[in-house]
């Protein structure tokens, strides 16, 4: 049986406002950011597709954007932590 999970996460402290995530059988199927730096965020979505959420969390959690205490990649890690 295929397990599909869709998760919507409201970001905090970033230019992006929300992240839509779809995970299928423990693997990221899609990530879409609303707002923010469109090209960069499309790139992040493409790079994490096919990876396990735990692997993405370990790679991007704690990344900062300029003087901000967080970033879009860090917010993605926070969203994925809610899933796993």
Secondary structure, DSSP 8 states (H G I E B T S, - for coil): ---EEEEEEE-SSSSEEEEEEEEETTEEEEEEEEES-HHHHHHHHHHHTTS-HHHHHHHHTT---TTSS--HHHHHHHHHHHH-
